[in-house]
Amino acid sequence: MNKIAEFIKENRRAVGLTQEEFAVRSGLGLRFIRELEQGKETVRMDKVNVALSMFDMEAVPGRKGEK
């Protein structure tokens, strides 16, 4: 699982939301949330940033392997 997938899943659970509740609150589809949390590599980055914005975060460019 990738870092974004782990972050979303852990933080969603920490605030007590199911995948369905998170999808509704973020305005994203349940299928997208499931695929995101499973680490699917072909998800749309604009939607990833919508999900991350729920936790006041965003994905930014960086070199692969950087922490």
MDAnalysis code that builds the backbone (N, CA, C; Angstrom):
import MDAnalysis as mda
import numpy as np

u = mda.Universe.empty(201, n_residues=67, atom_resindex=np.repeat(np.arange(67), 3), trajectory=True)
u.add_TopologyAttr("name", ["N", "CA", "C"] * 67)
u.add_TopologyAttr("resid", np.arange(1, 68))
u.add_TopologyAttr("resname", ["MET", "ASN", "LYS", "ILE", "ALA", "GLU", "PHE", "ILE", "LYS", "GLU", "ASN", "ARG", "ARG", "ALA", "VAL", "GLY", "LEU", "THR", "GLN", "GLU", "GLU", "PHE", "ALA", "VAL", "ARG", "SER", "GLY", "LEU", "GLY", "LEU", "ARG", "PHE", "ILE", "ARG", "GLU", "LEU", "GLU", "GLN", "GLY", "LYS", "GLU", "THR", "VAL", "ARG", "MET", "ASP", "LYS", "VAL", "ASN", "VAL", "ALA", "LEU", "SER", "MET", "PHE", "ASP", "MET", "GLU", "ALA", "VAL", "PRO", "GLY", "ARG", "LYS", "GLY", "GLU", "LYS"])
u.atoms.positions = np.array([
    [0.852, -1.183, 0.000],
    [0.000, 0.000, 0.000],
    [0.895, 1.243, 0.000],
    [0.502, 2.259, -0.750],
    [1.327, 3.461, -0.805],
    [1.041, 4.401, 0.371],
    [1.889, 5.408, 0.532],
    [1.783, 6.311, 1.688],
    [0.468, 7.083, 1.712],
    [0.000, 7.531, 0.548],
    [-1.259, 8.281, 0.515],
    [-2.411, 7.367, 0.902],
    [-2.415, 6.152, 0.378],
    [-3.469, 5.196, 0.710],
    [-3.494, 4.935, 2.220],
    [-2.329, 4.716, 2.784],
    [-2.230, 4.475, 4.231],
    [-2.709, 5.686, 5.018],
    [-2.294, 6.871, 4.594],
    [-2.676, 8.097, 5.290],
    [-4.194, 8.276, 5.300],
    [-4.808, 8.141, 4.130],
    [-6.252, 8.319, 4.028],
    [-6.977, 7.300, 4.906],
    [-6.604, 6.046, 4.782],
    [-7.272, 4.980, 5.529],
    [-7.122, 5.172, 7.037],
    [-5.903, 5.436, 7.489],
    [-5.661, 5.609, 8.928],
    [-6.413, 6.816, 9.481],
    [-6.376, 7.935, 8.767],
    [-7.029, 9.139, 9.257],
    [-8.544, 9.060, 9.167],
    [-9.046, 8.407, 8.140],
    [-10.500, 8.208, 8.034],
    [-10.994, 7.401, 9.232],
    [-10.275, 6.336, 9.532],
    [-10.652, 5.495, 10.674],
    [-10.505, 6.256, 11.998],
    [-9.465, 7.071, 12.099],
    [-9.211, 7.823, 13.332],
    [-10.346, 8.786, 13.664],
    [-10.991, 9.329, 12.628],
    [-12.119, 10.239, 12.877],
    [-13.451, 9.497, 12.903],
    [-13.390, 8.175, 12.792],
    [-14.579, 7.347, 12.956],
    [-15.520, 7.297, 11.765],
    [-14.975, 7.471, 10.554],
    [-15.816, 7.430, 9.365],
    [-15.651, 6.111, 8.614],
    [-16.763, 5.587, 8.112],
    [-16.687, 4.455, 7.202],
    [-16.262, 4.987, 5.839],
    [-15.920, 4.090, 4.939],
    [-15.586, 4.526, 3.585],
    [-16.785, 5.245, 2.958],
    [-17.972, 4.734, 3.177],
    [-19.172, 5.348, 2.611],
    [-19.398, 6.753, 3.165],
    [-19.259, 6.921, 4.480],
    [-19.433, 8.236, 5.095],
    [-18.379, 9.222, 4.583],
    [-17.144, 8.745, 4.450],
    [-16.075, 9.594, 3.937],
    [-16.370, 10.022, 2.504],
    [-16.852, 9.092, 1.697],
    [-17.188, 9.400, 0.309],
    [-18.258, 10.486, 0.241],
    [-19.290, 10.359, 1.039],
    [-20.367, 11.343, 1.047],
    [-19.853, 12.704, 1.496],
    [-19.119, 12.745, 2.580],
    [-18.620, 14.025, 3.114],
    [-17.622, 14.715, 2.190],
    [-16.836, 13.922, 1.464],
    [-15.839, 14.511, 0.578],
    [-16.397, 14.817, -0.807],
    [-17.551, 14.236, -1.111],
    [-18.131, 14.427, -2.433],
    [-17.528, 13.509, -3.489],
    [-16.802, 12.509, -3.041],
    [-16.176, 11.548, -3.943],
    [-16.980, 10.253, -3.952],
    [-16.810, 9.474, -4.980],
    [-17.519, 8.202, -5.076],
    [-16.934, 7.146, -4.161],
    [-17.801, 6.252, -3.707],
    [-17.359, 5.162, -2.839],
    [-16.335, 4.280, -3.553],
    [-16.557, 3.998, -4.810],
    [-15.609, 3.182, -5.576],
    [-14.226, 3.837, -5.600],
    [-14.191, 5.160, -5.789],
    [-12.907, 5.863, -5.799],
    [-12.210, 5.719, -4.453],
    [-12.940, 5.902, -3.366],
    [-12.347, 5.791, -2.021],
    [-11.785, 4.390, -1.817],
    [-12.539, 3.387, -2.204],
    [-12.050, 2.006, -2.057],
    [-10.770, 1.789, -2.853],
    [-10.760, 2.238, -4.112],
    [-9.576, 2.064, -4.949],
    [-8.391, 2.861, -4.408],
    [-8.654, 4.054, -3.914],
    [-7.593, 4.876, -3.333],
    [-6.962, 4.174, -2.141],
    [-7.783, 3.669, -1.238],
    [-7.268, 3.010, -0.040],
    [-6.583, 1.685, -0.349],
    [-6.895, 1.100, -1.480],
    [-6.230, -0.142, -1.894],
    [-4.918, 0.142, -2.617],
    [-4.639, 1.426, -2.861],
    [-3.382, 1.802, -3.472],
    [-3.367, 1.721, -4.988],
    [-4.545, 1.751, -5.616],
    [-4.589, 1.717, -7.079],
    [-3.769, 2.880, -7.634],
    [-2.905, 2.595, -8.579],
    [-1.958, 3.598, -9.071],
    [-2.534, 4.530, -10.120],
    [-3.706, 4.235, -10.647],
    [-4.242, 5.053, -11.735],
    [-5.365, 5.985, -11.292],
    [-5.434, 6.287, -10.009],
    [-6.467, 7.215, -9.542],
    [-6.127, 8.635, -9.978],
    [-7.149, 9.457, -10.136],
    [-6.940, 10.843, -10.566],
    [-6.409, 11.677, -9.408],
    [-5.333, 12.410, -9.675],
    [-4.699, 13.201, -8.628],
    [-5.588, 14.332, -8.132],
    [-6.439, 14.887, -8.983],
    [-7.324, 15.943, -8.493],
    [-8.269, 15.387, -7.434],
    [-8.717, 14.160, -7.625],
    [-9.592, 13.538, -6.634],
    [-8.815, 13.133, -5.381],
    [-7.566, 12.720, -5.567],
    [-6.716, 12.403, -4.416],
    [-6.594, 13.642, -3.539],
    [-6.387, 14.792, -4.150],
    [-6.256, 16.027, -3.378],
    [-7.558, 16.430, -2.709],
    [-8.693, 16.099, -3.297],
    [-9.980, 16.348, -2.624],
    [-10.036, 15.513, -1.350],
    [-9.661, 14.243, -1.450],
    [-9.668, 13.368, -0.273],
    [-8.679, 13.870, 0.778],
    [-7.473, 14.234, 0.358],
    [-6.467, 14.726, 1.304],
    [-6.881, 16.040, 1.950],
    [-7.633, 16.864, 1.226],
    [-8.059, 18.151, 1.781],
    [-8.984, 17.972, 2.979],
    [-9.598, 16.809, 3.111],
    [-10.434, 16.532, 4.282],
    [-9.593, 16.550, 5.565],
    [-8.288, 16.371, 5.423],
    [-7.367, 16.371, 6.558],
    [-6.374, 17.523, 6.453],
    [-6.748, 18.563, 5.696],
    [-5.928, 19.755, 5.512],
    [-4.549, 19.415, 4.941],
    [-4.525, 18.491, 3.968],
    [-3.282, 18.064, 3.329],
    [-3.472, 18.109, 1.819],
    [-2.351, 18.056, 1.072],
    [-2.403, 17.930, -0.383],
    [-1.175, 17.189, -0.871],
    [-1.311, 16.538, -2.014],
    [-0.185, 15.837, -2.628],
    [0.608, 16.847, -3.444],
    [1.914, 16.801, -3.300],
    [2.792, 17.704, -4.048],
    [3.868, 16.875, -4.749],
    [4.414, 17.385, -5.849],
    [5.455, 16.644, -6.561],
    [6.688, 16.435, -5.681],
    [7.311, 15.313, -5.877],
    [8.547, 14.992, -5.178],
    [9.231, 13.821, -5.850],
    [10.474, 13.673, -5.614],
    [11.203, 12.558, -6.202],
    [10.807, 11.247, -5.527],
    [10.688, 10.228, -6.316],
    [10.323, 8.908, -5.795],
    [11.338, 8.471, -4.750],
    [10.853, 7.995, -3.634],
    [11.724, 7.526, -2.572],
    [12.071, 8.560, -1.521],
    [11.710, 9.846, -1.778],
    [11.975, 10.885, -0.763],
    [10.976, 10.756, 0.362],
    [11.389, 11.126, 1.536],
    [10.495, 11.078, 2.699],
    [9.878, 12.426, 2.927],
])
